[in-house]
Amino acid sequence: MFEPFIDKLRNSTFITLETTPSRSAQFAPTIEKIAALGLDKLVDGFSTTDNPLAKLKYNALFAAMKLQDRFDKPTLATMSMRDRNRIALQSDLLGANEANVRAILALTGDSAHYSDQPHAKGVFEGNSKLLLDIITTLNNGTDMAEQKLLSPVQEIYPFAVTDSYAKSSATLQKKMSKKVAHGAIGIISQPVYDLENARQLLEMMENANSEHDGHCVLILGYFPITKLRTARFLDENVPGIYVPLEWVKALEEASLISIEEEYRVGFELSKNLFEELKALHPKIHIMTANQFELAKAILS
């Protein structure tokens, strides 16, 4: 399952779709919605998020296992440093490995300050680079205490994330380079809304690989915008994302006409961007906050 997936990442078109589990004891409704829309036939794999914004959700590793079992397609399971120390991280990775959950998206995680769980505290024993190091160590047959594993793991494939925009390109380059140095084979960017921005990221990826003799692949993050308030929120409140002024102005003008026109303009901008990004670099991670009908429309 994973070898063809990684081969596509490195040598072909690679399209993945993010899923966000809900605050529920069942992930089946999300799976059934994907199946009903036939989205599994339009993507190369999925991802599952790990309690984003520190809000309680169904477990990302179990969700990944269920997606893989249902669709026979690899899933990137997100793991956050916020909620686990190195003991729990290694334990989760060992258990997930036997269940064939072997593509791991390493995140530091959002602050527990945002949590919907009173008095929740972040663990943060390290940042995402520690998790990348743990994966390298387990792949080499030992744990972080240099004790040999009684049974070796099947290869674990480490992925990481990066901002798509920063006022200081040198800072962004440095962060990307560190993740390559710590073994990431794929780095997913925050959503990109500008082709020039995408080209800059690709150049940074090339520089990072050259610096560390790496073979890491950039995966362009993609989040379609169909509402003016979404464009404004992303641009003004989410660090590491740049929404062009032309997008905001076009959505402003459309919103004065009607909700339907606002959606039409946003969808057209987003659809055109997807096709342009795919032509430039066909490695794309689609995020729609579980608006799977929108994902289907973009991919169709």
C-alpha positions as CSV (number, residue, x, y, z in Angstrom):
1,M,0.0,0.0,0.0
2,F,2.6,2.5,1.0
3,E,5.4,1.8,-1.5
4,P,3.2,2.9,-4.5
5,F,2.0,5.9,-2.4
6,I,5.5,7.1,-1.8
7,D,6.5,6.4,-5.4
8,K,3.6,8.7,-6.5
9,L,4.8,11.3,-4.1
10,R,8.2,11.3,-5.7
11,N,7.5,10.6,-9.3
12,S,3.9,11.3,-10.2
13,T,0.7,13.1,-9.4
14,F,0.0,13.0,-5.7
15,I,-3.4,14.3,-4.3
16,T,-4.5,13.8,-0.7
17,L,-7.6,14.9,1.1
18,E,-7.8,16.0,4.7
19,T,-10.5,14.6,7.0
20,T,-11.2,16.0,10.4
21,P,-12.8,13.5,12.9
22,S,-15.7,14.9,15.0
23,R,-16.4,15.0,18.7
24,S,-18.0,11.6,18.5
25,A,-17.3,8.0,19.3
26,Q,-18.0,7.1,15.6
27,F,-15.9,8.0,12.5
28,A,-18.2,5.9,10.2
29,P,-20.4,8.8,9.1
30,T,-17.4,10.7,7.7
31,I,-16.3,7.5,5.9
32,E,-19.8,7.0,4.4
33,K,-19.9,10.5,3.2
34,I,-16.6,10.1,1.3
35,A,-17.8,6.8,-0.1
36,A,-21.2,8.2,-1.2
37,L,-19.4,11.0,-3.1
38,G,-16.9,8.6,-4.6
39,L,-14.0,10.8,-3.4
40,D,-11.8,7.8,-2.7
41,K,-11.6,7.3,-6.5
42,L,-10.4,10.9,-7.1
43,V,-7.5,11.0,-4.6
44,D,-4.3,9.1,-3.9
45,G,-4.8,9.1,-0.1
46,F,-6.2,10.8,2.9
47,S,-5.1,12.5,6.1
48,T,-6.7,12.7,9.6
49,T,-6.2,15.6,11.9
50,D,-5.3,15.3,15.6
51,N,-7.5,17.5,17.8
52,P,-6.9,20.7,15.9
53,L,-7.0,23.9,18.0
54,A,-6.8,21.5,21.0
55,K,-10.5,20.7,20.7
56,L,-11.5,17.1,21.5
57,K,-12.1,14.9,18.4
58,Y,-12.0,11.2,17.6
59,N,-8.5,9.7,17.6
60,A,-6.5,10.4,14.4
61,L,-4.7,7.0,14.4
62,F,-7.9,5.0,14.6
63,A,-9.5,7.2,12.0
64,A,-6.5,6.6,9.7
65,M,-6.8,2.8,10.2
66,K,-10.5,2.9,9.4
67,L,-10.0,4.9,6.2
68,Q,-7.3,2.5,5.1
69,D,-9.4,-0.5,5.9
70,R,-12.4,0.8,4.0
71,F,-10.8,2.3,0.9
72,D,-7.5,0.5,0.7
73,K,-5.7,3.8,0.4
74,P,-2.9,5.2,2.5
75,T,-3.7,7.8,5.2
76,L,-1.4,10.3,6.8
77,A,-2.2,10.2,10.5
78,T,-1.4,13.4,12.3
79,M,0.4,13.2,15.6
80,S,0.7,16.3,17.9
81,M,3.5,16.9,20.4
82,R,1.0,18.9,22.5
83,D,-0.7,15.8,23.9
84,R,2.1,13.2,24.3
85,N,5.5,12.7,25.8
86,R,8.2,10.5,24.1
87,I,6.9,7.4,25.9
88,A,3.4,7.9,24.6
89,L,4.6,8.8,21.1
90,Q,6.7,5.7,20.8
91,S,3.9,3.5,22.2
92,D,1.3,4.9,19.8
93,L,3.7,4.5,16.8
94,L,4.4,0.9,17.7
95,G,0.7,0.0,18.1
96,A,-0.2,1.9,14.9
97,N,2.5,0.1,13.0
98,E,0.9,-3.3,13.5
99,A,-2.3,-1.8,12.2
100,N,-0.4,-0.6,9.1
101,V,-0.8,3.1,10.0
102,R,2.7,4.1,8.9
103,A,2.5,7.5,7.3
104,I,2.8,10.0,10.1
105,L,2.3,13.8,9.9
106,A,4.4,15.3,12.7
107,L,3.0,18.5,14.3
108,T,4.0,20.5,17.3
109,G,0.3,21.2,17.8
110,D,-1.9,24.2,18.7
111,S,-1.7,25.6,22.2
112,A,-4.0,24.1,24.8
113,H,-5.0,27.7,25.5
114,Y,-7.6,27.2,22.7
115,S,-9.0,23.9,24.1
116,D,-12.6,23.2,24.8
117,Q,-11.6,21.0,27.7
118,P,-11.3,23.0,31.0
119,H,-7.9,22.9,32.6
120,A,-6.3,21.0,29.8
121,K,-2.5,21.4,29.7
122,G,-0.1,20.9,26.8
123,V,2.7,18.4,27.2
124,F,5.1,19.8,24.5
125,E,8.1,17.7,25.6
126,G,9.5,18.8,22.3
127,N,8.4,20.1,18.9
128,S,7.7,18.2,15.7
129,K,11.4,17.6,15.1
130,L,11.5,15.3,18.1
131,L,8.8,13.2,16.6
132,L,10.7,13.0,13.3
133,D,13.7,11.9,15.3
134,I,11.6,9.2,17.1
135,I,10.4,7.9,13.8
136,T,14.0,7.7,12.5
137,T,15.1,5.9,15.6
138,L,12.2,3.3,15.5
139,N,13.0,2.7,11.8
140,N,16.5,1.9,12.8
141,G,15.3,-0.8,15.2
142,T,15.7,0.8,18.6
143,D,13.7,3.0,20.9
144,M,14.8,6.5,22.2
145,A,16.6,4.8,25.1
146,E,18.7,2.9,22.5
147,Q,17.1,-0.4,23.5
148,K,16.6,-2.8,20.6
149,L,13.0,-3.5,19.6
150,L,12.0,-7.1,20.1
151,S,10.2,-7.0,16.8
152,P,11.2,-4.3,14.2
153,V,8.7,-1.9,12.8
154,Q,7.5,-1.8,9.3
155,E,9.0,1.3,7.8
156,I,7.3,4.5,9.1
157,Y,7.1,7.4,6.6
158,P,7.5,10.8,8.3
159,F,5.8,14.0,7.0
160,A,5.9,17.5,8.3
161,V,4.3,20.9,7.7
162,T,5.5,24.4,6.9
163,D,4.0,27.9,6.6
164,S,3.3,29.0,3.1
165,Y,4.3,32.6,3.7
166,A,6.5,34.6,6.0
167,K,7.7,38.2,6.1
168,S,11.2,36.8,6.4
169,S,11.8,34.2,3.7
170,A,15.1,33.3,5.4
171,T,13.2,32.3,8.5
172,L,10.8,30.1,6.4
173,Q,13.8,28.6,4.6
174,K,15.5,27.7,7.9
175,K,12.4,26.0,9.3
176,M,12.0,24.0,6.2
177,S,15.6,23.0,6.1
178,K,15.5,21.8,9.7
179,K,12.6,19.4,8.9
180,V,14.5,18.0,6.0
181,A,17.5,17.5,8.3
182,H,15.4,15.6,10.8
183,G,14.2,13.1,8.1
184,A,10.9,14.4,6.7
185,I,10.2,12.8,3.3
186,G,7.3,15.2,2.5
187,I,6.4,18.6,3.7
188,I,2.9,20.0,3.4
189,S,2.5,23.7,3.2
190,Q,-0.2,25.9,4.6
191,P,-2.7,26.8,1.9
192,V,-1.2,28.6,-1.1
193,Y,-3.2,31.2,-3.1
194,D,-0.6,32.6,-5.4
195,L,1.5,30.9,-8.1
196,E,4.6,33.0,-7.3
197,N,4.3,32.0,-3.6
198,A,4.2,28.4,-4.8
199,R,7.3,28.8,-6.9
200,Q,9.2,30.4,-3.9
201,L,8.3,27.4,-1.8
202,L,9.5,25.0,-4.4
203,E,12.8,26.9,-4.6
204,M,13.1,26.7,-0.8
205,M,12.5,23.0,-0.9
206,E,15.2,22.6,-3.5
207,N,17.6,24.6,-1.3
208,A,16.8,22.5,1.8
209,N,17.4,19.3,-0.1
210,S,20.7,20.5,-1.4
211,E,21.8,21.6,2.0
212,H,21.1,18.3,3.6
213,D,21.4,15.9,0.7
214,G,17.7,15.2,1.1
215,H,15.0,13.9,-1.1
216,C,12.0,15.6,0.6
217,V,9.0,16.6,-1.6
218,L,7.0,19.7,-1.1
219,I,3.2,19.2,-1.1
220,L,1.2,22.3,-1.7
221,G,-1.6,23.0,0.7
222,Y,-4.9,23.9,-0.9
223,F,-8.0,25.3,0.8
224,P,-10.7,26.6,-1.5
225,I,-12.3,29.9,-0.4
226,T,-16.0,30.5,-1.3
227,K,-16.8,33.2,1.3
228,L,-15.4,36.7,1.9
229,R,-15.2,36.2,5.6
230,T,-13.1,33.1,5.1
231,A,-10.6,35.0,3.0
232,R,-10.4,37.8,5.5
233,F,-10.0,35.5,8.5
234,L,-7.2,33.5,6.8
235,D,-5.3,36.5,5.7
236,E,-5.7,38.5,9.0
237,N,-5.7,35.8,11.7
238,V,-3.8,32.7,10.5
239,P,0.0,33.1,10.6
240,G,1.8,31.7,7.6
241,I,-1.0,32.3,5.0
242,Y,-1.2,35.0,2.4
243,V,-4.5,35.7,0.6
244,P,-4.0,38.0,-2.4
245,L,-5.8,41.4,-2.2
246,E,-7.3,40.6,-5.6
247,W,-9.2,37.6,-4.1
248,V,-10.5,39.7,-1.2
249,K,-11.6,42.5,-3.6
250,A,-13.3,40.1,-6.0
251,L,-15.2,38.5,-3.1
252,E,-16.2,41.8,-1.6
253,E,-17.7,42.9,-4.9
254,A,-19.5,39.6,-5.4
255,S,-20.9,39.7,-1.8
256,L,-22.6,42.9,-2.6
257,I,-24.6,41.2,-5.3
258,S,-25.7,38.0,-3.6
259,I,-24.6,35.0,-1.6
260,E,-24.8,32.9,-4.7
261,E,-22.5,35.3,-6.6
262,E,-20.1,35.3,-3.7
263,Y,-19.9,31.5,-3.8
264,R,-19.6,31.4,-7.6
265,V,-16.7,33.9,-7.7
266,G,-14.9,32.2,-4.8
267,F,-15.4,28.7,-6.4
268,E,-14.1,30.0,-9.8
269,L,-11.0,31.5,-8.2
270,S,-10.3,28.4,-6.2
271,K,-11.0,26.0,-9.1
272,N,-8.6,27.9,-11.4
273,L,-6.0,28.0,-8.7
274,F,-6.2,24.2,-8.3
275,E,-5.7,23.7,-12.0
276,E,-2.7,26.1,-12.1
277,L,-1.1,24.5,-9.0
278,K,-1.6,21.1,-10.5
279,A,0.1,22.2,-13.7
280,L,3.0,23.7,-11.8
281,H,3.6,21.0,-9.2
282,P,1.0,18.1,-9.0
283,K,1.6,17.4,-5.3
284,I,-1.4,18.9,-3.5
285,H,-3.0,18.4,-0.1
286,I,-6.7,19.4,-0.2
287,M,-8.3,20.8,2.9
288,T,-12.0,21.7,3.0
289,A,-12.9,21.4,6.7
290,N,-15.0,18.3,5.8
291,Q,-16.9,20.1,3.1
292,F,-16.6,17.0,0.9
293,E,-19.1,18.2,-1.7
294,L,-16.8,21.1,-2.4
295,A,-13.8,18.8,-2.7
296,K,-15.7,16.7,-5.2
297,A,-16.6,19.8,-7.2
298,I,-13.0,20.9,-7.3
299,L,-11.7,17.5,-8.3
300,S,-14.4,16.7,-10.9
